Amino acid sequence: MSEQHAITMTAPPEVYRQRRAKLAAALERPVVIFAGHAPARNYPANTHHFRAGSSYRYFGGPPLENAALLIEPGSDGDAGCTLLRRPPGADDALWFGEVPTDNDIAAAAGLRREGLADTDKLEALLAGRAAATVAPPFPDTLAWIAKLGLPPANDDELRAIINLRLTKDEHELAAMRRSSGICIEAHRAAMAATKPGKREADVAAAFMAVLHRHECQVAFNPIITVHGEVLHGQGHPNIMPDGALLLCDAGVEEPGGYACDFTRTFPVSGKWTPIQRHLYEITLRAANEATAACVPAARYRDVHDLSARVICEGLVEAELLRGDPAELVARTAHALFYPHGVGHLVGLDAHDMEDFGDLAGYAPGRARRPEFGNKYLRLDRDLEPGMCVTIEPGIYLVPAIWASDELVKPLADVVNRPKVDALLKDSFGGIRIEHTICVRPAETGGPEILSETLPTDPDEVAACVGTG
């Protein structure tokens, strides 16, 4: 098979067989895990980039559109597993060139050649039995499932998948380190391209050029903006003025589907103002302390609360808040400046298993807290070796928050409103620092910071700006 159509897998075939066998041991009925397809733009053959569903890839599905893995209860990961794929069309060679053969597909998936079948055989393979489905939300896939009358997987079946995917093995970590190395290079290119008077789009172009050289994809739409107070800003339309901060939250997905997620914030001019540097150093302290706290058996919600306390300590130092930091956290005063959670799972997606919602993010018996800010925490589990998470505290001056009496009035006694208003008038924006980390025991070095060689020290960060 030509290099152009090689099948990219992140683990040897035996690893996928073992994963399927572990899932099969927890099943009471068959589960069908779908790959999905590339959504169409204006006509069926004009599609967006195809990205196979993450659970499908985790269990060894090669990146084939409209494919599916059927896993039977009690399977050994080979016998009792079937990969359903559409056979090549008569004109495929004309439009797409050489495509993987069935032998190539079976070898990549860790299946015998007999374990492949055409997609139209799925109904017969199930033979009227109850079966569950896991699928990305693409129209053709959902229509296929509806035609077969198959229900979604129940919570127990999803938990079986979640429990396997929560910790990363050596193959997954190797892939995440690859994506992280490319992401570090891309972030450095973005910093170098940043100069007053240039556009956010110029910085985004520098970031994307690195990804294209390495044949990688973005893990999500990059947030590259002088309006860092907009947490999920879209597009890159702004001129970067002298004196502004640029927030660059951007991740890389390597060809096997594994992602990283890094954020850096830096002065457009390469020079910090005193208040920018002070608030940046507070954020950095929160990021460092929260990262160090990510050890086995630590509760992730406690890591979030730690980051909030450090933020409050710094805001008191900066004379933006008044009072005891622990009491300020108890009253969620930090959420006026730090309105999101400290991070999330990361792996086969920047927000790993977010498609399973809080079933993945929250351990059994745990639920989101109701308060503004705290309710946005995406993860509340006890950390285990091999879990990969982000740590991304921030400080923001969000006009919509400060215009809300409902949020601000209960905390008026602890807020230095004139100083806040001065920063709002100055269009301060926002600061976020984000690491992707892998949890490891202290005796093996503590958390592995996959973004470690991307500078966070304020002087080192400033020195990287505008050198392109």
N, C-alpha and C positions, 0 to 999 in steps of 0.2 A: 504494500500500500504506500502511496506517495506521502511525503512528509506533510503536504498540505491537508490531507484528510486523516492524519494520525489521531487516534483516540487518546485524549488526555485524561488520565486517571491519577489520583494522588496516592494510591496504596496498591500493593500487590493483590492479585486475585484472591489469594487465601484469606486476606483480611476481610474482604467483602463477604466471602462465604461464612466466616465466623460471625460477622455482624448479623447476617440474615438468620443464622442458626440461633443466635441469642434472642432475636426478636421472635422467631417462630416458637421458641420454648415458652414464651409468655402469652401466646395467642390461643384463643378458643375457637376462632373462625378465621377463614382466609382474609388477608388484607391485600388490597391492590394499591400500589403507590405509583402515581402518574408523573410523567416527566413534564407535561404541558407542551406548549408550542409557542412560536413567535407570533405575537399579536400583529394583526394586519394594520396598515396605515389606511390607504384609500382603496386598495383592491387586494385580494387574497395573496397574490404573489409578491406584493410590496410590503415587506414586514420589518418590524423592529428587530433588534438583536435577539437571538434565541438564547435563553438561559434556563437550563433544566432545573426542575424543582429540587430543593436542597435535600429533602428526605430521600427522594429517588436517587440522587447522586451518592448520598451517604451509604446506602445499601448496595451500591455497585452498579447503578444504572448508567451506561454510557450516555453522553449527551446527544440523544436522538429525539427529534420532535415526535410527539404523539406516541411515545413509547410508554410502557408500564411494566412494573414488576409485580408478579403475583407470588405471595409468600404464604405457604400453607402451614397450619399448626404442626409442630413437631418436625419440620423440615431440618435437614442437616446443613442447609444453606446452598445445596446444589439440587439433589433430588427433592422434589416438592417445591421447587422454585421455577418460575417460568418468566422469561423476558419476552414481552410482546412488542413487536415492532412492525412498522409498515414495510412491506417488501419494496425494493427499488422500483420506481416507475420506468416505463419504457424510454422516456426522454430524459431521465435524470442525468445520464452521462453527458448529454448535450449541454444542459444548463449548469451542472455542478461539477463535472469532471468525475474523476474516480471517487467512489464512495466506499466506506468500510464494508468488507464482506461479512457474512454471518460468522465465519471462523474468527475474524478479527473481533467482532462484537462479543461473541461468547468468551473468548480468551480474556478480554478486558474486564468483563463482568464476573469472571470466575465461575462460569457455567459450562456444562457440556453442550456441544452443538445441539443435542436433542432438547435442550432447555430453552430453545428459541421457538417462537410461534408467531404467526401473523396476528395482527390486532383483532381481526374479525373472528378469531377463535376464542376470545375471552369468554363470551357467553357460554360456549360449549364446555370450556374448562371448569367453569363454575357450576354448570349443570343444575341450575335452579337453587343452589345452596346460598345461604345468607353469607354475605361478604361485606367487608368494610372498605372504605376508600380514604386515601390521603392524596390531595390534589392541589396544585396551584390554581388560582382563580382565573383560568383562561377559558374563553367561550367554547371552543371546540371540545376541550376536555370536559367541561361541565355538561355539555350536550351529550357526549358519549356516556358519561356516568348516568345522566338522567334517562337515556334510552335503555340502559341496562337495569334501571331501577335500583341502583346500589346506594346504600346510606353512607354517610360519613362515619369515620372511626369514632368510637365512643371514648370517654375520658380515660378508661383503663388502657385501651389500645394506644391512645396518644401518649399516655404516661410511659408506656413501655418503650416507645420511640424516644421520648424526651430523656429518659434515664440513660439510654445508650449514648445519646448525642451530647449530654451535659459536659462530659469530660473528654478531652482531646488526646488521642494517641500520638505516637512519635511521627506518624505519617502526616497527620493533620497539622501538628505543630511545625513540621518542616515546611508545609505549604504556607502556613501563616507567616513563618519567618521570611519566606520568599516574597510574599506580598508586602510585608513590612519593609524589607530592604528597598523595594522599588518605590514604596510610598515615601520613605525617607528621602530618596533621591528627588522625587517629584516635589516634595515640600521645600527642599533646599532650592530647587529651580524656581518655585513660586516666590520665595523670599528674595532671591536674586533679581527677579523681574519687577519687584515692587519699587516704584519711585513716584514722588509727587507729580501730579499732572497726567500720569498714565491711567489706564482704565482697569477696573477689576477684571475685565475680559482678557486683558493682556496677561495678567497673572494666571488666570484660568487656562489660557492657551499654553503657558510655560509648563504648568502642571500636567496638562493632558499630553503634551509632546513626549514626556518621559514615559507615560503609560503606553502610548502608541509604539514607541521604540521597543518596549518589552512585550508587546502584544497582550496587554492586560486591559481590563475594563475598570471603570469606576465602580466602587462598591455601593455608591448612592450618588445622587446629584450633588456635586461639590458646593459647599457653602463658602464662598470667597467674597467677603463684603466689608465695607467700611461701616455698615450698620449691624454690628455684632449683637445689638440688642434684639434683633429679629432672629429667633433661635433657629428657624428652618427657612432662612431667606432663599428666594428663588431668583435665578438669573444673575448676571454680572454687569449691570448697566451703568454703574457709577464711575465718575472720575474720582481718583484718590487724591484728596487735598492734603497739603502739607499740614502736619500736626494731628492728623487722624490716626486711628488704630485700624489695622486690617486683621480681620479674623478669618483664618483659613481652616475649615473643617472639611477634610477630604480623605477618602480611603481608597484602597486598591483591592481589586479582586483578581487573583491569579487565574490562569486558565482552568485549573481544577475546581474553581468555585469558592476557594477560601479567601476570607477578607481580613482587612485590618481597618482601623478607624482612628485617625490622629487629628488633633487640633493644635494649632499654634496661633498666637496673637502677637502682633509686632507693630511698631510705629512705622508709618509709611515713609517718613523721612529718615529712619534709622536712628532717631533720637527720641528718648522718652521725655515727656513732661514729668515734673515731680509727682503729680497725682496719678498719672498713668503708671509710672514705675511702682509707686506704693501699692496700688490696687493689684498690679500684676504680681508683685512679690507675695501678697496675701494669697492670691489664687494659687501661686506656685507652692506655697507652704501647705495649703489644703490638699493639693494634688499629691505632694510628696508624702504627707502623713497618711492620707487615705490609701495610697499605694502600698506603703509599708504595712498597713493594717490588714492587707489581703493575704491572710495566712489560712491554712486549713482549720476548719471548725469556726472561723469568724463568721458572724452573721452580716450579710451584705447591708442590711438596713442600718446596722450599727456603724458600718463604714460610711454610709451616707450621713448619719447624724454626726459623726466625727468631723467630716468635711464641713458640715454646717456650723459646728462650733468654732472651727478654725477661721472660717469666713467671718463669723460674728466677732471673734477676738480682733481680727484685723479691721473690721468696720468700726469697732469702738476706738481702736488706735487712730483710725483716720477721721474720727469725730463725725462719722455719718450716723452711727447709732450710739445710744447711751445705755449703760446698765451692765449687769453680769452676763457674760456670754452664754452660760448654761441656761439661765432664765430666758434669754432672748431666743435661744433655740426652742425651748419648751413652748414659747408663744409663737413660734414659726416666723419671727421677725426676719430671719435670713431670707425667707422666700420673696421679700420685697426686692432683693438684689440677686438672689440665687433661686429662681423659681422652678428648677427642674431637678430630677434625680441625679445622683452622682455617676450613673452609668448603666450598662446593660450587658447582656451576654453578647459574645462575638464569636464567629466561626464560619460556618457555611452561610454567610450573610453578615452584613455589618451589624444588624440586629438579629442575632441568631435565634431561630425558632419563634420569632415574633408572630408568625402565622398561627401559632398555637395559643397566643395571648397569655394571660396570667397563669394558665395551666403550666406553662413552661417557666415563667418568670417567678412565680410564687410557690413556695413549698406547700404541701398539703396542710390545711389548717391556718394558713396565713392569708391576709387580704390587704389591699391598699388602705392606707390611712386616708381620712377624708379631707384633711386640711390642704389649702392651696399650697402648691409647691411639693409637699410630701406625697400628695396623691399621684404625682407624675413619676414616682420611682418605679422603674420597670422590673426590678429584680429584688426579691427578698428570699434568698436561700442561704443556708450555711455553706460556706465555700469548701470545695474539695480539691485535692491535688489534680491538676490537669484542667480545671475549669478556666475558661478564658473570658475576661470581662474588660470593659473599659472603665477608666477612672477619669471623670471630666468635670470637675467643679468650675464655676464661673462667677463673675460679678458683672452685672448688667444694670444700666439705667434705662428702663423700659418705660416710655411715656405713658402707655396704656395702664400700667400698674399704678403709676403715681397720679393718674387721673381718676382712679377708682376709690371713692370714699369707703366702699365696702371693705377693701383690702387695707387701706391706709389708716383710716380713722381709729380702729382699735389699737393701733400701734403708735399713735401720734405722740404719746408721752416718751417714747424711746427713740424717735427719729429727729435728727437735726435737719429739719425741712429746708431752711435757707441754703445749707450746703448742698443738699440734694438738688434743689431747684437750680443752683448755679451750674451743676454738672449737666442737668437736662438742657439748660439754655445753651451750654457749650457743645451739645450733641456728642456726649462722651462715648456712647455706643456700648460695647461690651467686651469682656475678656473671658476666654475659655482656654484651658490647657487640658489636653486629653492624651492619655496613654492607652494602648492595648497591652494587657498583661496576662500572663499565665500564672495561676496560683501554684506555688511550690512550698514545701516545708522549709522552715528556717534553716535546718541543718543542710539543705541542698542549695542554699543561697537566697532563700526567700523568693518573692515574686519575680518572675522573669518579665522585664519590661521590653516588649518588642520594639518600642519606639525610643529606646534609651539613647541612641546615638543622634537623634534629632534634638538640637539644643533646646533647653528651657531656661538656662541662666540668662537674665535680661541683657547682660553685656554681650554674651555670645550670640543671642538672638539678634540684637541690633546690628552686630557686625556682619551678619549674613544678608542684611537687607540692602537692595540696590546695587549689588555687585555684578549683575548681569550686563 
